[in-house]
């Protein structure tokens, strides 16, 4: 096996990607999170009180926790390979729905936001199972 084919071999096990570059899919995923984070300002601006700020910080914490989980996960699996790519696109679509729901996160869009967040978490669990299938300790 040549070095070039080794670099593109699917990595469905937990292998730290230290020397790899950031994949375009990861950058696009981050861009969707940027949109979601900016929507938090709309949520806080809609209700400029301490309660409104607390709501915005709660949603921001939820987004941060999600982003950290996917950031770590894409450092151990190649997001550009097979089923991982499909799961990333599904999660990205769900984060986009979350972003669109944020201004009304504690109103009429609360249910849709919760369902979209459940989809994001489900995709994360699936990807984590793929990454840890050969490592019971990681699971």
N, C-alpha and C positions, 0 to 999 in steps of 0.2 A: 504494500500500500504506500503510495507516495505521500509526501508532506501535504500537498494541496488537497488530496482526497481525505486525509486525516482531519484537516481543518474544517471540512464541510460534513464530516460524518455526524449523523444524528446523535444528539446527546440526550437520552431520556433517563439518565441516571444523574445523581448529584455529583457534578464535576464543576468546581469553581472556574469560571471563565475570566481569569485574570488578564490574559494577554489579548483577548478578543476586543474588537471594536463594538461600539453600540450599534445595534441593528436599526434600520429605518423603522421597522415596526415598533420598536421600543420608543423611539422618538415621537412617533405619531401617538402612541399610547400616552406618553407624557403630555403631549399637546391637549389631549382630551381632558386630562387632569387639570391642566392650566385653566381651561374653560370652566371646569367645575369649581375650581378655587375662586375664580373671578365672580362666579355666580353667588358665592357666599357674601360678597360685598353688597349685591343686590338684596339679598335676604336681610342683612343688617341695616341697609339704608331704608328698606320698607318699614322697619320698626326701630327707630333710633332711640331705644331705651336700653336699660341694663338687661332686660329680658331678651330683647332683640339681639344684643351682642352675645348673650349666652347661647341663644339658638344658633347664631352664626358660628360660634366657636365649637358647638357640638357637632354641627355638620362638617366643619373644617377638620375636627378631630377624626371623624368617620372617614373622610377622604384621605387624610394623612395616613391613617392605619392601613387603609386599602392600598395606597401607593407604596408604602414601605413593604407590604407583603409581596406585591408584584415585583418590586425592585429586587428584593432578595431572590425571589423565585427565578427571575430571568437572568440572575447571575449564576445559577446552577443548571439551567436547561437552555437550550438554544431556541429562542422564540421563532426562528425562521424555519423550523423543521416540522413538517407533517401536521399531526393532530395538535401540537402545541400552538402552531400558528392559528388554527381554527378556534381553539379555546381562547386565545388572546383577542381575536377579532370579536368573539361573542362577549367577552368581558369588556372590551372597548365600547361596543354598542351599548351595553348596560350602563357603563359609566357616562356615556353621552346622555342617556335617558335620565340618569341621576342629575347630571348638570342642568338639564332642561327643567327638572322638577324643583330644584333648590329654591328659587324665589318664593314658591308656595309650599315649601317642605313641611310646614306645620299647619297647612290648610288643606285645600282640595287635592293637592298632589302627593299627600303623605303616603297613601296606599301604593301608588305607582312607584314612588321612590323606594319604598320598602321591598316591593317585588323586584325592582331592578337591582337593589343592593343584594338581595338574596341570590340573584343570578350571578352577580360579580363574585360573591363568596363561593357559590357552587363551582364556578369555573376555576377559582383558586384552589379549591379542594381537589378537583380533578387533576389539575396540573401538578399539585403537590404529590398526589398519589403516583403519578407518572414518574416524577423525579425521584421518589423514594421507594419505588417498587423493588429494587434490588438491595435496599438498605433498611432492614427492620428497625434499626436504631434511630434512623432519621424519621421514620414514620411515627 
